[in-house]
Amino acid sequence: MADSPSPPVPHGPTSKALKEGGTIEPVREILWGSSAGVRKYETTHEMPEEMQQLIVKLMVVQADTEFASIQQHRPWLDNAPTLEDRWIEARIVADEARHGLQACRILKDFGDGGQKMIDDLLAKREGEHKLDAFNMRFDTWGDVGAFTCFVDRVGVYQLRAFQECSYGPLARAMPLMLSEEQLHLNFGVSVLKRMAKDGPRYAGSKEEAQAAVNKWYPRALDMFGHSNSETSRRAIEWGLKRWTNEEARARYIEEIVPIVRAAGLELPNPEFDRRIL
């Protein structure tokens, strides 16, 4: 069954900036969804059970991606082509660990059940994660660049969607996480540009960079989830996320096209090698 229309976001300068992905001054009230205008939820006990279940589901996926990314980056701590690249790899791993910790702190709010999920997350090994993009190894330096350019950028969209959401502790965690993620995006674009321009003088070649783009772009688009997702609709209704999956994916595509072209590379068709539509 198709989703019903998303509840409207309240009008005004503040909500407009938020809707467009900008940063706003923190507010205490819920800005969109069925409870718009009401004070944000500050404890799990205030929430309806359905909302609790949805936050847990979202945070389990969030934490899983952070911990999986550490496993993917770890071999390149000692194998990145330059000293600066190794330092940035170390920064990225530290950031992902902190972001995973932050998501687990939200899960801890949900008592013994939340702690059980944290324990399960920490026990996961490579190849056991929820999303395809996080079960793929970084076989080349181009994989590192394309992953941070494309997949981490999807992560930023997911975090932006939580900005000023209806659960106060989650909303307050977003600004620092978003600022740290910006390093990852800039790094990924820089790696692909240098590979395309300098080739073996830096690392790999333009052809390897293009192959990495073709490999990771479809997995990044899949990460937004199914179009017409019921979970996406409910997240908006509860004031937790601001965009449907398809709305966020369209924004992402519009942003990434000029970035990749400026690097001297090309994107495949958005339906190329897709597994989730």
Buried (B, 14 or more C-beta within 10 A) or exposed (E): EEBEEBBEBBEEEBBEBBBEBEBBEEEEBBBBBEBBEEEBBEEBEEBEEEBBBBBBEBBBBBBBBBBBBBBBBEBBBEEBBEEEBBEBBBBBBEBBBBBBEBBBBBBEBBEEEBEEBBEEBEEBEEEEBEBEBBBBEBEBBBBBBBBBBBBBBBBBBBBBBBBBBBBBBBBEBBBEBBEBBEBBBEBBBBBBBBBBEEBEEBBBBBEBBBBBBBBBBBBBBBBBBEBBBEEBBBBBBBBBBBBBBBBBBBBBBEEBEEBBEEBBBEBBEBEEEBEBE
